[in-house]
Amino acid sequence: MSNRSILLSVALACAATATAPLSAQKPAAPPVAQDEVLAWPPPPAPARIKWVAEYRNAFDVGAKKKRSFLDRLAGKSEDVIWLQRPLSVAVDGKGVIFVGDFTAGVVAMDPAAKRIWAFSTLSGTALATPTGLAVDSKLVYAASANTNQVVVFDKEGHQLSALTKNDGINRPVGLAVDEDRDLLLVVNGGEHTVRLYNRSLKLLKTIGGRGSEEGQFNFPSYTCIVPGVGFAVVDTGNFRIQIFDFNGRFIRAFGKAGDMPGQVSRPKGIAVDPDGHLYVVDGAFCNFQIFDQEGRILLPVGTGGTRKGQFQVPTGIAIDGSGGIYVADQINGRIQKFQYLREEKGAPAPPSTPQ
């Protein structure tokens, strides 16, 4: 894993904001128009993150309006699925976006096919609080905190199996899946643990328990697979990120409470880009922060607001294999897509500035 592509390019930006809390930064500063593209960090540093799109409904994925002009003039509304309060997001290898929405349940969006569909229509399963989603090549896993369920669907939305309260599920939050290792992670928030299952839902191991020591949790929320390493868990109540190997053995932790870049206030979703950087969503900061795996801050992205590149209580995050970044912008009722821009091979590295 190479961190140089981000770390060196944003040294100037991080140094400039290191002495002031995120809330004190000027609202217009983080999203910068670079060749008419919203990009981070600001010039003269090379852009490493750019804003791409937002998804709220069928029209945003390219679906055509079904009602005629006369129908709309007569007040006949379109039968369209809208996101209301997206809590979680996952994306598969074909670019299909799966959203856990507080009102709509699990919704699938396929921009390539210009199609959107709700799982509850096919399965009759309308998850009350779809806080976590994970997806592999064939299956979609959804956690419902209020009903103490982890439900398994096929990609079209037919329910196949489930874990329930009788199986020990207690307010599940984040999920992550590693198909190659036949591993499913369930953050069991009500027990302050992480459960390791195989993809057939057989329990393999439980780690954690409430506390602040290494390997313990205080209201953990989200998790992600860290390729070649293991998995990361957002230990929300302890204001830190913990990293474990694939057997659940503690490796390291980083993070502390605060309002400076590199600190956390209400950490939520977590994901890993193709170069191994960790992206942590913060609902209080209304942004996501990028860290290396040692916990060094590389770049904060976003501020509070309703415009492109701004957030209101963001929650979940997912990153695809090409570096597409999808963030559940909860109160704004949308998924925002960004793109991680990898350093071009052979390009000179920008100069660094001591912090």
VENWOLIN-V585272 format. One record per backbone hydrogen bond with DSSP energy under -0.5 kcal/mol. CO is the residue of the C=O (numbers start at 1). NH is the residue of the N-H. E is the energy in kcal/mol with one decimal. If there is no record, write none. Layout:
CO/NH/E  CO/NH/E
This chain:
1/3/-0.5  3/6/-0.9  3/7/-2.8  4/8/-1.7  4/9/-0.6  6/10/-1.5  8/11/-1.0  10/14/-3.0  11/15/-2.5  12/16/-1.9  13/17/-1.1  14/18/-1.0  17/20/-1.4  21/24/-1.7  21/25/-0.5  22/25/-1.4  26/29/-1.9  26/30/-0.6  30/32/-0.8  32/34/-0.9  32/39/-2.3  33/35/-0.6  34/37/-0.6  37/34/-3.2  37/39/-0.5  38/51/-2.5  39/32/-1.4  40/48/-3.0  40/49/-2.4  42/45/-1.1  48/341/-3.2  49/40/-2.8  50/339/-2.5  53/337/-3.2  55/335/-2.2  56/83/-2.9  57/60/-0.6  57/61/-0.6  58/61/-0.9  58/63/-2.3  59/62/-1.3  68/72/-2.4  69/73/-2.3  70/74/-1.7  71/76/-2.6  72/75/-1.3  75/77/-0.6  78/80/-1.5  81/58/-0.7  85/102/-2.5  87/316/-0.6  88/100/-2.2  90/98/-3.3  92/95/-1.8  96/92/-1.9  97/109/-3.1  98/90/-2.3  99/101/-0.7  99/107/-2.9  100/87/-3.5  100/88/-1.5  101/105/-1.9  105/101/-3.3  105/107/-0.5  106/119/-2.8  107/99/-3.3  108/117/-2.2  109/97/-3.2  109/111/-0.5  110/114/-1.0  110/115/-1.9  115/110/-3.3  117/108/-3.2  118/121/-0.9  118/122/-0.6  119/122/-0.7  119/123/-2.6  120/124/-1.6  124/126/-0.8  125/127/-0.9  129/131/-2.3  129/145/-1.9  132/143/-2.7  134/141/-3.2  138/155/-0.7  139/136/-2.2  140/153/-3.0  141/134/-2.0  142/151/-2.9  143/131/-0.7  143/132/-1.0  143/145/-0.6  144/148/-0.6  144/149/-1.8  145/148/-0.7  149/144/-2.9  150/163/-2.6  151/142/-2.7  152/160/-3.4  152/161/-1.2  153/140/-2.4  154/157/-1.3  158/154/-1.9  161/152/-2.9  163/150/-2.2  164/167/-1.5  164/169/-1.9  165/168/-1.7  170/190/-2.6  170/191/-0.5  171/189/-1.0  174/187/-2.7  176/185/-3.4  178/182/-0.5  178/183/-2.2  179/182/-0.9  183/178/-2.9  184/197/-3.1  185/176/-1.5  186/188/-0.9  186/195/-3.1  187/173/-2.5  187/189/-1.4  188/191/-1.7  188/192/-0.7  188/193/-1.6  189/192/-0.7  192/209/-2.4  193/188/-1.9  194/207/-2.6  195/186/-2.4  195/197/-0.6  196/204/-3.5  196/205/-1.7  197/184/-3.0  198/201/-2.0  201/203/-0.6  202/198/-1.8  205/196/-3.3  207/194/-2.3  209/217/-2.5  213/216/-2.2  217/211/-1.7  218/237/-2.4  221/174/-2.7  222/234/-3.2  224/232/-2.4  225/227/-0.7  226/229/-2.3  226/230/-2.3  229/246/-0.5  230/226/-2.8  231/244/-3.0  232/224/-1.8  233/235/-0.9  233/242/-2.6  234/221/-2.5  234/236/-1.5  235/238/-1.1  235/240/-1.4  236/239/-1.5  240/235/-2.3  241/254/-2.2  242/233/-2.8  243/251/-3.0  243/252/-1.3  244/231/-2.2  245/248/-2.1  249/245/-2.4  252/243/-3.0  254/241/-3.2  256/264/-2.3  259/22/-1.8  260/263/-2.5  264/258/-1.8  266/283/-2.4  269/281/-2.7  271/279/-3.0  273/276/-2.3  277/273/-1.9  278/280/-0.5  278/291/-3.1  279/271/-1.6  279/281/-0.5  280/289/-2.6  281/268/-3.1  282/286/-1.4  282/287/-1.4  283/313/-0.5  287/282/-2.7  288/301/-2.8  289/280/-2.8  290/298/-3.5  290/299/-1.4  291/278/-2.4  292/295/-1.8  296/292/-2.0  299/290/-2.8  301/288/-2.1  303/311/-2.6  307/310/-2.0  309/303/-0.6  311/305/-1.8  312/331/-2.2  312/332/-0.6  313/330/-0.7  315/269/-2.3  316/328/-2.6  318/326/-3.2  320/323/-1.8  323/340/-2.6  324/320/-2.3  325/338/-2.9  326/318/-2.1  327/329/-1.0  327/336/-2.3  328/315/-2.3  328/330/-1.3  329/333/-0.6  329/334/-1.6  330/333/-1.4  334/329/-2.5  334/336/-0.5  335/55/-2.5  336/327/-2.5  337/52/-3.1  337/53/-1.4  338/325/-3.0  339/50/-1.8  339/341/-0.5  340/342/-0.8  344/347/-1.8
